[in-house]
Amino acid sequence: MSCAEAGLVLVAFDRATLPWHAGQVLRAGESHGGLILFRRTVRSTNYGDQARLVTDFWFGEGRGWDWTNRIVYLPKSP
C-alpha cells in the first residue's frame, strides 16, 4: 500500500507470499503499487540478468502501464 501511495512498483523474488498478500490487500479494499516478480529460472545472484530483464521490459512496454494492482512475472511467457 505504501508503494501505491508513492507511485512505486515492487520488484522481488517472493512468488510464494507477495501475490497472496497483494490479493489480501485487494480484498481489504485497498490498492498496491504493482509487483514485478522473477520466475524460478532467474537466479537470485545473477544481478545482471535481473537488471536486463527489468530494463528491457520497462522500456519495451511496462513504463506506459497503470501499475495499480498489477502483477507481472519475468521473464514473460512466450
C-alpha positions in Angstrom: 0.0 0.0 0.0 2.9 2.3 0.7 4.3 1.7 -2.8 0.9 2.6 -4.3 0.9 5.9 -2.4 4.5 6.7 -3.6 3.9 5.5 -7.2 6.4 2.7 -6.8 6.4 -0.8 -8.3 7.9 -3.6 -6.1 10.4 -5.9 -7.8 11.1 -9.2 -5.9 11.6 -12.9 -6.0 9.0 -13.8 -3.4 6.5 -15.7 -5.6 5.1 -17.6 -2.6 3.8 -14.8 -0.3 3.7 -11.5 -2.3 0.9 -12.5 -4.7 -1.1 -13.8 -1.8 -0.5 -10.6 0.2 -1.5 -8.5 -2.8 -4.7 -10.4 -3.0 -5.4 -9.8 0.7 -4.8 -6.1 0.2 -7.3 -6.0 -2.7 -9.9 -8.0 -0.6 -9.5 -5.4 2.1 -10.5 -2.7 -0.4 -7.0 -1.2 -0.7 -4.6 -1.0 -3.6 -1.0 -2.0 -4.1 1.5 -0.3 -6.4 2.2 -3.3 -8.6 4.6 -6.2 -8.5 7.3 -7.5 -10.8 8.3 -11.0 -9.8 11.1 -13.0 -11.2 10.4 -16.6 -12.2 12.3 -19.5 -10.9 14.6 -19.5 -14.0 16.1 -16.2 -12.8 18.9 -16.8 -10.3 18.9 -14.6 -7.2 22.6 -14.0 -7.6 22.5 -13.0 -11.3 22.1 -9.3 -10.9 23.0 -8.6 -14.5 20.2 -10.8 -15.8 17.7 -9.3 -13.4 18.7 -5.8 -14.4 18.4 -6.7 -18.1 15.0 -8.3 -17.7 13.6 -5.4 -15.8 15.1 -2.7 -18.0 14.1 -4.4 -21.3 10.6 -5.0 -20.0 10.2 -1.5 -18.6 11.4 0.3 -21.7 9.7 -2.1 -24.0 6.2 -1.9 -22.6 5.9 -1.6 -18.8 6.5 2.0 -18.2 3.3 3.0 -20.1 1.1 0.8 -17.9 -1.1 1.7 -15.0 0.6 -0.4 -12.4 -2.0 -0.2 -9.7 -2.9 -3.7 -8.6 -0.9 -5.4 -11.5 1.4 -8.4 -11.2 3.9 -9.3 -13.9 6.3 -12.3 -13.9 9.7 -12.0 -15.7 10.7 -13.4 -18.0 7.3 -13.2 -19.6 5.8 -16.3 -21.0 6.2 -16.7 -24.8 
